[in-house]
Amino acid sequence: MRITIKTLLDLPSLSHAKVIAGAKGLDKTVDSISVLEYAEPTALQKTFFDSNEFLGNEIAITGFINIKDDVEAQCRTIRRLHKSGEVGIILYYVGIFMPEIDQRLIDLANKLDFALICMPENRMDLKYSEVIYEVIEAIIKNKMHDPNFVSEMLERISKLSDHQRNMDTVLKMICDHTTSSIYLVDDHFNSVNLSNWPVISNVSIEKISSYYHASIANLPTTPTPIEIGRSIYVCNKAIQSENASPLHLIMAKENGILSEELCNQASEIVQLFINIWSKGHGKIGTDELIRAILNDEPIKMRRLAEILNINILAIHHLIMLVPKKPIDHQALRHDLYQKWQKIVEDVIRLYFNVTFTGTYNDTFVIFLGSDKVKQACKVVKEALEEALSEQSPEPYVLVTCYGQANTTDVRNGYLLYSDYLSAAKIIFPLKTILSLQELRFTKHCYDIISNGENSILEATKILLPLDQSNHSSDALKSTLAIYLLDAASNVALTADYLYVHKNTIKYRIHQINEYLHFDINKMPEHYDLYCAVAIERLLESLPQTPNKD
């Protein structure tokens, strides 16, 4: 039996709570509970929310006290929690601190199937501790009476998003369930992945290695108590990885007994994950290094970079290359990427000292660092565009992610590409090359749409005078969109795209200026118009636009 949100609602402390939104998510599993008191902390946002760490099937308690009057901040918080694997929130003190639950928050929670549970309103005497105690007690009792967790864990893994479905996430899920520290290592105790429980655990793989004299063969294959500063249980299970050396799953538990059955199930989950989703895990090669970077597996990334003699600290640029139209046939896509690899590698090595390429989730990726020439990023983009235009057998879209501080920022650039490329191609349909800034702009437009009708009307009201014009508003708005989004405010190029004389474009722009009562090339009005026409383009294609919330 699983502990779900619906199960928790039967607890005495939650018996008077109401499900305000996200009812379709009530069957989601709950593994832990936390308190989120500062929902929009600037100092923590980068390290906590934007780290994309999988938080597990956790439910949060909050009063939204520091953002009680900021509905947009409340919506942003729910999006971040949902993206990180949280399943819902329990709202306290509505009517006291937070005046009411805004309809925009309810709509968003319903859209994400994210449970929004409200404790009785206008009650100051309610305590977080009562719910926390009963929820934790229910979770612990369930683990004791239902020790078999393989099927449930695999089901949860299968539902993870692509960027979260990695070995670090799997180990964290097992770690939280078994309350054990888990290390995936090679024959020489080199860590490939690890997860500590608790985070400030007294155990480390270095201490275990030292205790067993750095010999993996000395580790027990059944749970065995040892003393490393304090008493712990240790167990080692062999893990086979296709086309790679065998790995070892080491489990270490403080303050408790580690059962044989628990170890067997943990190793079975890891083995099945490798067989189904991560074949070749532990293999030494650039594809595995790319997987480690983009899956956010820092230990594995550093180990592979050291073996491959790649200066990972020098990596500050990422380029992603995909066919303009998807190629469903795997063999054809593989052949295309092989041709691209030859074209690309002949170019990039001329401009950068650190370079490597590979594929990840059907995207051809290029990592660059340590410039050889001045303005290397600008030059290599132009050189790649020329080489691909001449030699690529298929039309392509090239996305540049330049000037990132570290591999974490590089990975965040990839996630932005993964989430918003489809929408960016709607806003910029004529562009072959897209930048990270254009993806960020796309996300900004998409967030405005996601915030609801009022947000959309506020962002697009600048265009209302064109709708009320005596001339053809469609022609004026179409000209404005192409002029701003496709032609980079170039009159001649706009005329070419619309197959009209450039004087016609000049006349239409004059008319637009007249109706809007300002020069459309003047900032900041220019930017407001740019956003408005982009949002309208997205809205026109909304059924085809992926929902990335």
Salt bridges, closest charged atoms under 4 A:
ASP27 OD1 - LYS6 NZ 3.43
ASP31 OD2 - ARG156 NH1 2.40
GLU40 OE2 - ARG76 NH2 2.92
GLU40 OE1 - ARG80 NH1 2.85
ASP69 OD2 - LYS68 NZ 2.80
ASP102 OD1 - ARG104 NE 3.10
ASP125 OD1 - ARG123 NE 2.82
GLU137 OE2 - LYS141 NZ 3.84
GLU152 OE2 - ARG156 NH1 3.93
GLU155 OE2 - LYS159 NZ 3.08
ASP162 OD1 - ARG165 NH1 3.33
ASP176 OD2 - LYS172 NZ 3.05
ASP186 OD2 - ARG303 NH2 3.04
ASP187 OD1 - HIS248 NE2 2.72
GLU254 OE1 - ARG230 NE 3.45
GLU260 OE2 - LYS237 NZ 3.20
GLU288 OE2 - ARG291 NE 3.57
GLU288 OE1 - LYS300 NZ 2.65
ASP335 OD1 - HIS334 ND1 3.92
ASP346 OD2 - LYS342 NZ 3.54
ASP346 OD1 - ARG349 NH1 3.28
ASP362 OD1 - ARG333 NH2 3.17
ASP371 OD1 - HIS317 NE2 3.85
GLU382 OE2 - LYS378 NZ 2.89
ASP419 OD2 - LYS83 NZ 3.79
GLU438 OE2 - LYS431 NZ 2.38
ASP447 OD2 - LYS443 NZ 2.81
GLU458 OE2 - LYS461 NZ 3.12
ASP467 OD1 - LYS477 NZ 3.04
ASP486 OD2 - ARG537 NH2 2.56
GLU514 OE2 - HIS510 NE2 3.92
GLU525 OE2 - LYS522 NZ 3.27
GLU536 OE1 - LYS477 NZ 3.05
ASP549 OD1 - ARG79 NE 3.29
ASP549 OD2 - LYS111 NZ 3.92
